[in-house]
Structure formats: C-alpha cells, structure tokens
C-alpha cells in the first residue's frame, strides 16, 4: 500500500538490519555473510546517499559516479581477492584441524561415546600447555597488543577463560559472555581473565 512506502517493516532496529542482510544473501547466493550484512547496514545508514535540493538520492543513480564506483569496487576486489581467499582457506584448515583434534582426543581417552561436554573439558585442559594459553599477565598484554581485530581479541580472551573454567572445572571463576542480551566487551572480559591469571600466580 502506498501509505507504507518509506515506513519501517519491523519495530526493532536490530531486526531491521538482519532483514536487510538476509535479503542480500538470498538475492546474491554466494555472497559472504559479513559483506551481505555490511551492505544492509550501509543502506540503512545512508552511506551511499546524498542530499540534493532537499531530497535524499542514492549516489549510485549518478551514472558517471556509479561507473567510477563499479570500477573502484572491481579493482579493490581483484586486489584483495588473493589475501581473502588465503585467509578463508586458513580458517577452514584451522576448523578441520580442530575437529580432527577433538576426534583424536576422544579416541585417545577411549571416549568415543563421550558427550560433547566431556570432550570439551579434555580439549580445554590440554590447551593449557599449548601456546594459545596465556599464563602470565605480561604475556597476555603483549598478545592483546598484537591482535588488531576486535573479534579475534574477544575470541582469544573467551578461549583462555574457558581453559580455566571448563578445562580445570574452576566454575567459581565463570563469567557470562553477555547480560540481558548485551555482549560483554573485550575490556570487561580481559579484566576478569587477568584476575584469574593473578590468582594462578599465588
């Protein structure tokens, strides 16, 4: 109906971005999840819109600019493709190695019928003696400075907390990842992990 043109289809802004991302993925079936939702966010935020004569219009409607954008995006994609493919392949290999490691742990401990929780306990326990485990406050600070990606930094902190809480069953040191639907930041979780490391040194 014409009365609905320009109106929000949902009453939740967070859900609105999910819908925009889903549309990109459904329309362009091989699109990366992050890129698909990025396009949705860009449209919602009006990143590709400009005001002219009091009206908003998409800069993609400017034929000359649209052509330059297409060329720029194509060149950028060609330049970044090798590194993106390499990074994606590395992540897939890492995932496969982790799966294989879980299976080997299950076999070694005669836990073929073990639950996922039991295998996780064994896996995290073994990780304490591996480089991924940060056992000193100084080593933790150094590792955090080397990690620029927020997601990777958060995963590293969570992994180290899980080594203690799940691997050693120190359940009294448990810290939730979120509260009331809001994720704890890496700084908040890092503070908790450093407290655990400090207690280990006593």
C-alpha positions in Angstrom: 0.0 0.0 0.0 1.2 3.5 -0.8 0.8 4.6 2.8 3.5 2.1 3.8 6.2 3.4 1.4 9.2 4.6 3.3 8.0 3.1 6.6 9.8 0.6 8.7 8.7 -3.0 8.2 9.7 -4.0 11.7 9.5 -2.4 15.1 13.1 -3.3 16.1 16.1 -1.6 14.5 18.3 -4.6 15.2 15.9 -6.9 13.4 15.8 -4.4 10.6 19.5 -4.8 9.8 19.0 -8.6 9.9 16.3 -8.4 7.3 18.5 -6.2 5.1 21.4 -8.6 5.4 19.2 -11.6 4.7 17.9 -10.0 1.5 21.4 -9.6 0.2 22.3 -13.2 0.9 19.0 -14.5 -0.6 19.4 -12.3 -3.7 23.1 -13.0 -4.3 23.5 -16.6 -3.1 27.3 -16.7 -2.9 27.9 -13.5 -1.0 29.9 -13.6 2.2 27.8 -13.2 5.4 29.8 -10.2 6.6 29.7 -8.4 3.3 26.0 -9.1 2.9 25.1 -7.6 6.2 27.6 -4.8 5.6 25.6 -3.8 2.5 22.4 -3.8 4.6 24.0 -1.6 7.2 25.3 0.8 4.6 21.9 1.2 3.0 20.2 1.7 6.4 22.8 4.3 7.5 22.5 6.0 4.1 26.3 5.6 3.5 25.6 5.8 -0.3 23.1 8.6 -0.2 23.5 12.4 -0.6 21.1 15.3 -0.1 20.3 17.4 -3.2 17.7 20.1 -3.3 16.3 18.9 0.0 15.9 15.3 -1.2 18.0 12.2 -0.5 19.1 10.3 -3.5 21.4 7.3 -4.0 24.8 8.4 -5.4 24.6 5.2 -7.5 21.9 7.0 -9.5 24.6 9.3 -10.8 25.7 7.5 -13.9 29.3 8.9 -14.0 29.8 8.3 -10.3 28.1 4.9 -10.4 30.5 3.8 -13.2 33.5 5.0 -11.2 32.2 3.2 -8.1 31.8 0.0 -10.0 35.4 0.2 -11.4 36.8 1.1 -8.0 34.9 -1.8 -6.3 36.1 -4.2 -9.1 39.7 -3.1 -8.8 39.6 -3.4 -5.0 38.0 -6.8 -5.2 40.7 -8.0 -7.6 43.5 -6.7 -5.3 42.0 -8.1 -2.1 40.8 -11.5 -3.6 44.1 -13.4 -3.1 44.5 -12.4 0.6 40.8 -13.0 1.3 41.0 -16.5 -0.3 44.1 -17.3 1.6 42.6 -16.1 4.9 39.4 -18.1 4.3 41.3 -21.2 3.4 43.4 -20.8 6.5 40.3 -20.6 8.7 38.8 -23.7 7.0 42.0 -25.6 7.6 42.1 -24.4 11.2 38.5 -25.6 11.7 39.3 -29.0 10.1 42.3 -29.4 12.4 40.3 -28.5 15.5 37.7 -31.1 14.5 40.4 -33.7 13.9 42.0 -32.8 17.2 38.7 -33.4 19.0 38.3 -36.8 17.4 41.8 -37.8 18.3 41.3 -36.8 21.9 38.1 -38.8 22.1 39.9 -41.9 20.7 43.0 -41.4 23.0 40.9 -41.3 26.1 38.6 -44.1 24.9 35.7 -41.6 24.8 34.1 -42.5 21.5 30.8 -42.3 23.2 31.6 -39.3 25.3 29.4 -36.3 25.3 30.5 -33.0 23.7 30.8 -31.5 27.1 33.3 -34.2 28.2 35.4 -33.8 25.1 35.4 -30.0 25.6 36.7 -30.5 29.1 39.6 -32.7 27.9 40.3 -30.3 25.0 40.5 -27.2 27.1 42.6 -29.0 29.7 45.1 -29.9 27.0 45.2 -26.4 25.7 46.6 -25.1 29.0 50.1 -26.5 28.0 49.9 -25.0 24.5 51.0 -21.6 23.2 47.3 -20.5 22.9 47.1 -20.3 26.7 48.3 -17.1 28.2 49.6 -17.8 31.7 51.3 -14.6 32.6 49.8 -11.1 32.8 52.7 -9.7 30.8 52.3 -12.3 28.1 48.6 -11.5 28.0 49.2 -7.8 27.5 51.7 -8.5 24.7 49.4 -10.9 22.9 46.5 -8.4 23.1 48.7 -5.6 21.5 49.5 -7.9 18.6 45.8 -8.6 17.8 44.1 -5.8 15.9 40.8 -7.4 15.1 38.2 -7.0 17.9 36.6 -10.3 17.1 39.8 -12.2 17.3 40.8 -10.5 20.5 37.5 -11.3 22.1 37.7 -15.0 21.0 41.2 -15.3 22.5 40.0 -13.9 25.8 37.0 -16.2 25.9 39.2 -19.2 25.0 41.6 -18.5 27.8 38.7 -18.1 30.3 37.2 -21.4 29.1 40.5 -23.2 29.6 40.3 -22.5 33.3 36.5 -22.7 33.8 35.8 -25.7 31.6 39.2 -27.4 31.4 40.0 -27.1 35.1 36.4 -27.0 36.3 37.0 -23.8 38.1 33.3 -23.0 37.8 33.5 -20.3 40.6 35.5 -18.2 38.1 32.8 -18.4 35.4 31.9 -15.1 33.7 28.9 -14.9 31.3 29.6 -13.7 27.8 26.5 -11.4 27.8 23.9 -9.9 30.1 20.3 -9.0 29.2 21.2 -9.6 25.5 24.2 -7.2 25.6 27.6 -8.7 24.9 30.4 -8.0 27.4 33.2 -6.1 25.8 36.7 -7.5 25.4 38.0 -5.0 28.0 35.5 -6.3 30.6 36.3 -9.9 29.9 40.0 -9.1 29.8 39.8 -7.7 33.3 38.2 -10.9 34.5 40.9 -13.0 32.8 43.7 -11.0 34.3 42.2 -11.6 37.8 42.2 -15.3 37.1 45.9 -15.2 36.0 46.8 -13.2 39.1 45.1 -15.9 41.3 47.0 -18.6 39.5 50.3 -17.0 40.4 49.6 -17.1 44.2 
